Amino acid sequence: MVSKDKMSGDSSCVRKVKYFLVLFNFFTTITGGVLIGLGVYYKMEAAPYLEVLNDSYIGVPIFIIAIGAMLFIVGFMGCCSVMCEMKCLLKFYIAVIILLLILQ
């Protein structure tokens, strides 16, 4: 027979992991939003300077926006899957994270 203390310890550990994942994904979402904002700002503000520079720097703000959007979507998907405990979305989130690690 399992004691009551043993059961509460397991649920406490699961709760701590859940809070850690939500916090981590929240910061990932915030980082993605900041990168999107910086990319848009640099795209708008760098337009006069890009006339002087060569064409190799034109894609940098767009790349920053794309990375920010990817971080935002993955972080938001992670927060939703952990908070709502949706197993299908959580499996998809894990697959995306593994794919990103492989592509890295």
C-alpha positions in Angstrom: 0.0 0.0 0.0 1.3 3.4 -0.9 1.4 6.0 1.9 -0.2 9.4 1.5 3.2 11.2 2.0 4.6 9.3 -1.0 1.7 10.3 -3.2 1.9 14.0 -2.3 5.7 14.0 -3.0 5.1 12.7 -6.5 2.4 15.2 -7.3 4.6 18.0 -5.8 7.4 17.0 -8.1 5.1 16.9 -11.1 3.8 20.3 -10.2 7.3 21.8 -9.9 8.2 20.4 -13.3 5.0 21.9 -14.7 5.8 25.3 -13.3 9.3 25.1 -14.6 8.1 24.3 -18.1 5.6 27.1 -18.0 8.2 29.6 -16.8 10.8 28.5 -19.4 8.2 28.7 -22.2 7.0 32.0 -21.0 10.5 33.4 -21.2 10.9 31.8 -24.6 7.7 33.5 -25.8 8.9 36.9 -24.4 12.3 36.5 -26.1 10.6 35.7 -29.4 8.4 38.8 -29.0 11.4 41.0 -28.3 13.3 39.6 -31.3 10.3 40.3 -33.5 10.2 43.9 -32.2 13.9 44.4 -32.7 13.7 43.0 -36.2 10.9 45.3 -37.2 12.7 48.3 -35.6 15.9 47.6 -37.4 14.0 47.0 -40.7 12.3 50.4 -40.3 15.3 52.3 -39.0 18.0 50.8 -41.2 16.3 51.6 -44.5 18.3 54.8 -45.1 21.6 53.1 -44.2 20.9 50.1 -46.5 21.1 52.4 -49.5 24.8 53.0 -48.7 25.6 49.4 -47.7 25.7 46.5 -50.1 22.8 44.1 -50.4 24.2 41.5 -48.0 22.7 43.2 -44.9 19.2 43.5 -46.2 18.2 40.0 -45.0 19.5 40.4 -41.4 16.3 42.1 -39.9 14.1 39.6 -41.8 16.2 36.7 -40.3 15.8 38.2 -36.8 12.0 38.5 -37.3 11.8 34.9 -38.5 13.8 33.5 -35.5 11.7 35.6 -33.2 8.5 34.3 -34.7 9.7 30.7 -34.4 10.6 31.3 -30.7 7.3 33.0 -30.1 5.2 30.2 -31.6 7.2 27.4 -30.0 7.1 29.1 -26.6 3.4 29.8 -26.8 2.7 26.3 -27.9 4.7 25.0 -25.0 2.9 27.2 -22.5 -0.5 26.2 -23.8 0.3 22.5 -23.9 1.6 22.4 -20.3 -1.0 24.6 -18.7 -4.0 22.9 -20.4 -2.4 19.5 -20.2 -3.2 18.6 -23.8 -1.3 15.5 -24.6 -1.6 15.8 -28.3 -0.2 19.3 -28.3 2.5 18.4 -25.8 3.6 15.5 -28.1 3.7 17.9 -31.1 5.7 20.4 -28.9 8.2 17.7 -28.0 8.5 16.7 -31.7 9.2 20.3 -32.7 11.8 20.7 -30.0 13.6 17.5 -31.0 13.5 18.6 -34.7 15.0 21.9 -33.7 17.8 20.2 -31.8 18.5 17.9 -34.7 18.6 20.8 -37.2 20.9 22.8 -34.9 
